[in-house]
Amino acid sequence: MGDSYRLQNPHQDGPPDSMNGAAAGSPLATEAAAHHEHKKLPGRYCYSGAGRYLNRWVLRCKVTLTILWERPLLVAASLLVFGALCSAGLAAVLTAAALDVASTKDLAQHGIGSQVAASLKQALKTSCVGAELLGAVVVQMPNCSSLDTAWDSITTDIMSRVDPAVVQQLELDVAAVIWKAFPPFGPGLEFLYGRDLLKEPDDRPGVLYSLRERRTLIMGPYTCKAGFKCAFTVTPLFLPAPSAEYDWGCGFQPYNCTDLCWDPVHKTKYWGQVSTMLNLDPFFSRTDERLVMLAGRGYDYKLWQANTSFSNPYVLFANTTADLKDPVVQEIQIENLVWYLEIAPEAGWVPRWRAPCLAAVVVGAALVSLLVLWLLVSKEQHNRLLRAMLPRKVIQQLQNGEQAIAEHFDSVTILFSDIVGYTTVASQLTPFEVVTLLNELFSVFDELTQRNGVYKVP
């Protein structure tokens, strides 16, 4: 056939007939044929508007599923995008939420929690002032006759310096024998005067405990007969004495406690003890300004006493809920008493925005991954359309940016063909069947060219 060149313009419109359509077996060709058939069918064969769109949607879904089945890497790529976006987004949200929780806990620990704990501790210290003042008076005036004379003025002055709602009573126990009380014991309790606490089996362990500790102790709480929770501050007094029998003119001797009550080396003897009875209810009432402040700021709380000795058992003083979730804990320690204040937000430490943000990250990642999948599928559809219309070599040249594509072939054969009886056959077929017939015919031509290694220019 001699030398021949064929020029192809990729932007030139193809011939109007269906022979320049999509490649054999192409889903795009099938969809195009179906669309053409919908336009050409008589009215009785036409779908309704909704049916036409539904059928078109079904065909597109089939095409998309076919592409995804043949190219599973497209799904893998979109899943990889989803995983990467989810991982990054969730990590960012969880990190921000963790920082917010840490900041909120720190504020509760060193802010309002520390403030309430310090206030409770100061209130307990203040409640011990009565015993300290009375003990200081006894050290300066240990003689019982002098104390008896000045008792009313001493106790009146001390009670004016303390909180009368908390400090209920002052008491002097000479050699652990109850000697004086202010206000005096009420009717029916006068028998307590002269009670030797070292002789009583129920009271002796507590007295020996204070003798061994030799410091102010807070014992309790107990349920007093008046109906409130009470505690007792006890301060043992050891004063200089010339002998173990010296009694400061009081006429009492400690019962069976020589080893603890007399120090022959330093010449000090157990004079007795001063104590105060405390009403603890104001500390635990829901009207207490400290607990009201916690509740007002949205915190649940729990105030309890640790079991540190037989005189200080575990006691739950106040709580707003039975179970606090991950509370911050404040320790309140004064003398031998150890209280714990636990606080936690009513809504929990986790910020309210965390759950919506996590959901937004997942939804956003899903939408982006679906968009990526749609772009990949669209690209694959376009590539298949190009491969159906143009040789791979021409496609490669187009992708390289070449505008006018010229090819040289030493031998070129031009094949003119026609279908015998095409007009008669086509008149008896629907448009869809005509396209199907032509598609099958050109599929045979394509198979022959591929089998024989012939470069076909459409």
C-alpha positions as CSV (number, residue, x, y, z in Angstrom):
1,M,0.0,0.0,0.0
2,G,3.1,2.3,0.2
3,D,4.0,4.9,2.7
4,S,1.0,6.5,4.3
5,Y,0.4,8.9,7.2
6,R,-2.7,9.3,9.2
7,L,-3.3,12.5,11.2
8,Q,-5.5,12.4,14.3
9,N,-6.9,15.3,16.2
10,P,-8.0,14.2,19.6
11,H,-10.4,17.1,19.9
12,Q,-12.2,16.4,16.6
13,D,-15.8,15.1,17.0
14,G,-16.3,11.6,15.9
15,P,-18.8,10.4,13.2
16,P,-22.5,10.7,14.2
17,D,-23.2,7.0,13.8
18,S,-22.9,4.5,16.6
19,M,-19.9,2.8,15.0
20,N,-17.7,5.4,16.6
21,G,-19.1,4.6,20.1
22,A,-17.6,2.9,23.2
23,A,-15.6,-0.3,23.1
24,A,-16.9,-3.8,23.2
25,G,-18.4,-4.9,26.4
26,S,-17.9,-1.4,27.9
27,P,-20.4,-0.5,30.7
28,L,-20.4,3.0,29.3
29,A,-21.5,1.7,25.9
30,T,-24.3,-0.2,27.6
31,E,-25.4,2.9,29.5
32,A,-25.3,5.0,26.4
33,A,-27.3,2.5,24.5
34,A,-29.9,2.3,27.2
35,H,-30.1,6.1,27.3
36,H,-30.5,6.2,23.5
37,E,-33.2,3.6,23.6
38,H,-35.1,5.6,26.2
39,K,-35.2,8.5,23.8
40,K,-36.2,6.5,20.7
41,L,-38.8,4.0,22.1
42,P,-42.4,4.7,21.3
43,G,-44.6,6.1,24.1
44,R,-45.9,2.7,25.2
45,Y,-42.3,1.6,25.8
46,C,-41.1,4.7,27.6
47,Y,-40.6,4.6,31.3
48,S,-42.2,7.2,33.5
49,G,-39.9,10.0,34.7
50,A,-39.3,8.4,38.1
51,G,-38.7,5.0,36.5
52,R,-36.3,6.4,33.9
53,Y,-34.1,8.0,36.6
54,L,-34.3,4.9,38.7
55,N,-33.2,2.7,35.9
56,R,-30.3,5.2,35.1
57,W,-29.3,5.1,38.7
58,V,-29.3,1.3,38.8
59,L,-27.2,1.2,35.7
60,R,-24.7,3.6,37.2
61,C,-24.5,1.6,40.3
62,K,-23.8,-1.5,38.3
63,V,-21.1,0.2,36.4
64,T,-19.6,1.5,39.6
65,L,-19.7,-1.9,41.3
66,T,-18.1,-3.5,38.3
67,I,-15.3,-1.0,38.4
68,L,-14.8,-1.6,42.2
69,W,-14.9,-5.4,41.7
70,E,-12.2,-5.2,38.9
71,R,-10.1,-2.5,40.7
72,P,-10.2,-3.4,44.5
73,L,-7.2,-1.0,45.0
74,L,-9.6,1.9,44.6
75,V,-11.5,0.7,47.7
76,A,-8.3,0.1,49.5
77,A,-7.1,3.6,48.7
78,S,-10.3,5.2,50.0
79,L,-10.1,3.0,53.1
80,L,-6.5,4.1,53.6
81,V,-7.6,7.7,53.4
82,F,-10.4,7.1,55.9
83,G,-8.0,5.3,58.3
84,A,-5.4,8.1,58.1
85,L,-7.9,10.9,58.6
86,C,-9.6,9.1,61.4
87,S,-6.3,8.3,63.2
88,A,-5.1,11.9,62.9
89,G,-8.4,13.5,63.8
90,L,-9.2,11.1,66.7
91,A,-5.6,11.5,68.1
92,A,-6.0,15.3,68.0
93,V,-9.4,15.3,69.7
94,L,-8.4,12.8,72.3
95,T,-5.1,14.6,73.0
96,A,-7.0,17.9,73.4
97,A,-9.6,16.3,75.7
98,A,-6.8,14.7,77.8
99,L,-5.2,18.1,78.2
100,D,-8.5,19.6,79.2
101,V,-9.1,16.9,81.7
102,A,-5.6,17.4,83.2
103,S,-6.2,21.2,83.4
104,T,-9.6,20.7,85.0
105,K,-8.3,18.2,87.6
106,D,-5.4,20.6,88.4
107,L,-7.8,23.4,88.9
108,A,-10.0,21.2,91.2
109,Q,-6.9,19.9,93.1
110,H,-5.1,23.2,93.7
111,G,-8.0,25.5,93.3
112,I,-11.4,25.0,94.9
113,G,-10.5,21.6,96.4
114,S,-7.4,23.0,98.2
115,Q,-9.4,26.0,99.3
116,V,-12.2,23.9,100.9
117,A,-9.7,21.6,102.5
118,A,-7.6,24.5,103.9
119,S,-10.8,26.0,105.3
120,L,-11.8,22.8,107.0
121,K,-8.4,22.3,108.5
122,Q,-8.4,25.8,109.8
123,A,-11.8,25.3,111.4
124,L,-10.5,22.2,113.1
125,K,-7.5,24.0,114.4
126,T,-9.6,26.8,115.7
127,S,-11.8,24.3,117.5
128,C,-8.7,23.1,119.4
129,V,-7.9,26.5,120.7
130,G,-10.1,26.1,123.7
131,A,-8.1,23.1,124.9
132,E,-4.9,24.9,124.3
133,L,-5.9,28.0,126.3
134,L,-7.2,25.9,129.2
135,G,-4.0,23.9,129.1
136,A,-1.9,27.0,129.2
137,V,-3.8,28.2,132.3
138,V,-3.3,25.0,134.1
139,V,0.5,25.1,133.4
140,Q,0.6,28.5,135.0
141,M,-1.8,27.7,137.8
142,P,-1.6,23.9,138.5
143,N,-2.9,24.2,142.1
144,C,-6.4,22.9,142.3
145,S,-7.5,25.5,144.9
146,S,-6.4,28.4,142.7
147,L,-8.1,26.8,139.7
148,D,-11.3,26.3,141.6
149,T,-11.4,29.9,142.6
150,A,-10.8,31.3,139.1
151,W,-12.7,28.6,137.2
152,D,-15.8,30.6,136.2
153,S,-13.8,33.6,135.0
154,I,-11.3,31.4,133.1
155,T,-13.9,29.3,131.3
156,T,-16.1,32.3,130.5
157,D,-13.1,34.1,128.9
158,I,-12.1,31.0,126.9
159,M,-15.6,30.4,125.6
160,S,-15.8,34.0,124.4
161,R,-12.7,33.3,122.2
162,V,-14.0,30.2,120.4
163,D,-16.9,29.3,118.2
164,P,-19.7,28.3,120.6
165,A,-21.5,26.4,117.8
166,V,-18.5,24.0,117.6
167,V,-17.0,24.0,121.1
168,Q,-19.7,22.7,123.4
169,Q,-17.9,22.1,126.7
170,L,-14.6,22.5,128.5
171,E,-13.4,19.9,130.9
172,L,-10.6,19.4,133.5
173,D,-9.7,15.8,134.5
174,V,-7.2,15.8,137.4
175,A,-5.2,12.5,137.3
176,A,-7.8,11.4,134.7
177,V,-10.6,12.0,137.2
178,I,-13.4,14.3,135.9
179,W,-13.2,17.3,138.1
180,K,-14.6,20.4,136.4
181,A,-16.8,21.1,133.4
182,F,-18.1,24.2,131.7
183,P,-21.0,24.5,131.1
184,P,-21.7,22.2,134.0
185,F,-23.1,18.7,133.3
186,G,-26.9,18.9,133.0
187,P,-29.5,17.1,135.1
188,G,-28.9,13.4,135.1
189,L,-25.2,13.7,134.3
190,E,-23.9,14.9,137.6
191,F,-22.7,11.3,138.3
192,L,-19.9,11.9,135.8
193,Y,-18.1,14.2,138.3
194,G,-15.5,12.0,140.1
195,R,-15.4,9.4,137.3
196,D,-11.9,7.9,137.1
197,L,-11.2,7.4,133.5
198,L,-8.2,5.1,134.2
199,K,-10.5,2.8,136.2
200,E,-13.3,2.5,133.7
201,P,-12.7,-0.3,131.1
202,D,-14.3,1.7,128.3
203,D,-12.3,4.9,129.0
204,R,-8.9,3.5,130.1
205,P,-7.6,2.6,126.5
206,G,-8.1,6.1,125.3
207,V,-6.3,7.7,128.3
208,L,-3.4,5.3,128.0
209,Y,-3.2,6.2,124.2
210,S,-3.0,9.9,125.0
211,L,-0.3,9.2,127.7
212,R,1.8,7.4,125.2
213,E,1.4,10.0,122.5
214,R,2.0,13.0,124.9
215,R,0.3,15.4,122.5
216,T,-3.1,16.8,121.8
217,L,-5.4,14.2,120.3
218,I,-8.8,14.5,118.7
219,M,-10.9,11.4,119.4
220,G,-14.1,10.4,117.7
221,P,-16.5,11.0,116.2
222,Y,-19.2,9.7,118.5
223,T,-22.9,10.1,118.7
224,C,-23.6,12.2,121.8
225,K,-26.7,12.1,123.8
226,A,-27.7,15.5,122.5
227,G,-28.1,13.8,119.1
228,F,-25.1,15.4,117.2
229,K,-21.8,13.9,116.1
230,C,-19.2,14.9,118.6
231,A,-15.5,14.6,119.1
232,F,-13.2,15.3,122.0
233,T,-9.8,17.1,122.0
234,V,-7.6,15.7,124.8
235,T,-4.4,17.3,125.9
236,P,-2.3,15.4,128.5
237,L,-0.4,17.7,130.9
238,F,3.0,16.7,132.3
239,L,4.3,19.1,134.9
240,P,7.4,19.3,137.1
241,A,6.9,17.4,140.4
242,P,9.3,16.6,143.3
243,S,8.0,13.0,143.6
244,A,5.6,10.5,142.1
245,E,3.1,11.1,145.0
246,Y,2.9,14.9,144.5
247,D,-0.7,16.0,143.7
248,W,-0.7,19.8,143.6
249,G,-3.1,19.9,146.4
250,C,-5.8,18.2,144.4
251,G,-6.1,14.9,146.3
252,F,-6.0,12.6,143.2
253,Q,-3.5,10.1,142.1
254,P,-3.4,8.4,138.6
255,Y,-4.7,4.9,138.8
256,N,-2.2,2.1,137.9
257,C,-0.1,4.0,135.4
258,T,3.3,4.5,137.1
259,D,5.4,3.9,134.1
260,L,3.5,6.4,131.9
261,C,2.5,8.9,134.5
262,W,5.9,9.5,136.3
263,D,9.2,10.3,134.7
264,P,11.9,9.9,137.4
265,V,14.7,11.1,135.1
266,H,13.1,14.5,134.2
267,K,11.0,14.7,137.4
268,T,7.7,15.2,135.6
269,K,4.4,13.8,136.5
270,Y,1.0,13.4,134.8
271,W,-1.1,16.2,136.2
272,G,-4.2,15.3,134.2
273,Q,-5.8,16.3,131.0
274,V,-7.8,19.2,129.5
275,S,-10.5,18.3,127.0
276,T,-13.2,20.0,124.9
277,M,-16.3,18.5,123.4
278,L,-16.8,19.5,119.8
279,N,-20.0,19.5,117.8
280,L,-18.9,18.3,114.3
281,D,-22.3,18.7,112.6
282,P,-21.6,22.2,111.3
283,F,-18.7,20.8,109.3
284,F,-20.9,18.3,107.5
285,S,-24.2,20.2,107.1
286,R,-25.3,20.8,103.5
287,T,-25.7,24.4,104.6
288,D,-22.0,24.7,105.4
289,E,-20.6,27.4,103.1
290,R,-17.7,25.2,102.1
291,L,-19.9,22.3,100.9
292,V,-22.4,24.7,99.4
293,M,-19.6,26.3,97.3
294,L,-18.6,22.8,96.0
295,A,-22.2,22.0,95.1
296,G,-22.7,25.4,93.6
297,R,-19.8,24.9,91.2
298,G,-21.1,21.6,90.0
299,Y,-19.0,19.3,92.1
300,D,-20.0,16.1,93.8
301,Y,-18.1,15.5,97.0
302,K,-17.3,12.9,99.7
303,L,-15.9,13.8,103.1
304,W,-14.7,10.9,105.3
305,Q,-12.4,10.0,108.1
306,A,-9.6,7.4,107.8
307,N,-9.3,4.7,110.4
308,T,-6.1,5.7,112.2
309,S,-6.7,4.2,115.7
310,F,-9.4,2.6,117.8
311,S,-10.4,6.1,118.9
312,N,-10.6,7.3,115.3
313,P,-12.6,4.7,113.2
314,Y,-13.6,5.1,109.6
315,V,-16.6,7.4,109.3
316,L,-18.4,8.8,106.3
317,F,-19.4,12.4,107.2
318,A,-21.0,13.7,104.0
319,N,-21.4,12.8,100.4
320,T,-23.6,13.8,97.4
321,T,-23.4,10.5,95.6
322,A,-22.5,7.0,96.5
323,D,-19.8,6.6,93.8
324,L,-17.5,9.3,92.7
325,K,-15.7,8.7,89.4
326,D,-12.0,9.3,89.4
327,P,-12.1,12.0,92.1
328,V,-9.2,14.3,93.2
329,V,-8.4,13.8,96.8
330,Q,-7.4,16.3,99.4
331,E,-6.0,15.2,102.7
332,I,-6.9,17.1,105.8
333,Q,-4.6,16.2,108.7
334,I,-4.5,17.8,112.1
335,E,-2.9,16.1,115.1
336,N,-3.9,12.5,114.9
337,L,-7.0,13.2,112.8
338,V,-7.0,12.4,109.1
339,W,-9.9,13.4,106.9
340,Y,-10.2,13.0,103.1
341,L,-12.2,15.3,100.8
342,E,-12.9,13.8,97.4
343,I,-14.4,15.9,94.7
344,A,-15.4,15.3,91.0
345,P,-17.6,17.2,88.6
346,E,-21.2,16.1,88.4
347,A,-20.9,15.6,84.6
348,G,-17.5,13.9,84.9
349,W,-14.0,15.2,83.9
350,V,-14.4,14.5,80.2
351,P,-15.3,17.7,78.3
352,R,-18.7,17.8,76.7
353,W,-17.3,18.7,73.3
354,R,-15.3,15.5,73.1
355,A,-18.1,13.1,71.9
356,P,-19.4,15.5,69.2
357,C,-15.9,16.2,68.0
358,L,-15.1,12.4,67.7
359,A,-18.4,11.9,65.8
360,A,-17.5,14.9,63.5
361,V,-14.0,13.4,62.8
362,V,-15.5,10.0,61.9
363,V,-18.2,11.5,59.7
364,G,-15.8,14.0,58.1
365,A,-13.3,11.2,57.4
366,A,-16.0,9.0,55.9
367,L,-17.2,11.9,53.6
368,V,-13.7,12.7,52.4
369,S,-12.9,9.0,51.8
370,L,-16.2,8.7,49.8
371,L,-15.2,11.7,47.8
372,V,-11.8,10.2,47.1
373,L,-13.5,7.0,46.0
374,W,-15.8,8.9,43.7
375,L,-12.9,10.7,42.2
376,L,-11.0,7.5,41.6
377,V,-14.0,5.8,40.1
378,S,-14.7,8.8,37.8
379,K,-11.0,8.8,36.7
380,E,-11.2,5.0,36.0
381,Q,-14.4,5.6,34.0
382,H,-12.7,8.3,32.0
383,N,-9.7,6.1,31.4
384,R,-11.8,3.3,30.2
385,L,-13.6,5.6,27.9
386,L,-10.3,6.8,26.4
387,R,-9.0,3.2,26.1
388,A,-12.3,2.3,24.2
389,M,-11.9,5.2,21.8
390,L,-8.1,5.6,21.3
391,P,-5.1,3.3,21.2
392,R,-3.0,3.1,24.3
393,K,-0.1,4.7,22.5
394,V,-2.2,7.7,21.5
395,I,-3.5,8.0,25.1
396,Q,0.1,8.1,26.3
397,Q,1.0,10.8,23.8
398,L,-2.0,12.9,24.9
399,Q,-0.9,12.5,28.5
400,N,2.5,13.7,27.5
401,G,1.0,16.9,26.3
402,E,1.2,16.4,22.5
403,Q,-1.4,18.4,20.6
404,A,-1.2,17.1,17.0
405,I,-0.4,13.4,16.9
406,A,1.2,12.0,13.7
407,E,2.2,8.3,13.2
408,H,4.2,6.8,10.4
409,F,3.4,3.3,9.1
410,D,5.3,1.5,6.3
411,S,2.3,-0.5,5.4
412,V,-1.3,0.6,5.8
413,T,-4.5,-1.3,4.8
414,I,-7.8,0.5,4.6
415,L,-10.7,-1.8,5.2
416,F,-14.1,-0.8,3.9
417,S,-16.9,-3.0,5.1
418,D,-20.7,-3.1,5.1
419,I,-23.3,-5.2,6.7
420,V,-25.4,-7.1,4.2
421,G,-29.1,-6.3,4.8
422,Y,-28.3,-3.8,7.6
423,T,-31.2,-1.6,6.8
424,T,-33.7,-4.4,6.8
425,V,-32.3,-5.9,10.0
426,A,-32.1,-2.5,11.8
427,S,-35.7,-1.7,11.0
428,Q,-36.8,-4.8,12.8
429,L,-34.7,-4.2,16.0
430,T,-35.0,-1.7,18.8
431,P,-32.3,0.9,19.1
432,F,-30.8,-0.9,22.0
433,E,-30.7,-4.2,20.0
434,V,-29.0,-2.3,17.1
435,V,-26.3,-1.0,19.4
436,T,-25.8,-4.4,20.9
437,L,-25.4,-6.0,17.4
438,L,-22.9,-3.4,16.4
439,N,-21.0,-3.8,19.6
440,E,-20.7,-7.5,19.1
441,L,-19.5,-7.0,15.5
442,F,-16.8,-4.5,16.4
443,S,-15.8,-6.8,19.3
444,V,-14.9,-9.4,16.7
445,F,-12.9,-6.9,14.8
446,D,-11.0,-5.8,17.9
447,E,-10.3,-9.4,18.8
448,L,-8.9,-10.1,15.3
449,T,-6.6,-7.0,15.4
450,Q,-5.3,-8.0,18.9
451,R,-4.7,-11.6,17.9
452,N,-2.7,-10.6,14.8
453,G,-0.8,-7.8,16.3
454,V,-2.3,-5.2,14.0
455,Y,-2.3,-1.5,15.0
456,K,-5.8,-0.3,14.5
457,V,-6.6,3.4,14.1
458,P,-10.3,4.0,14.8
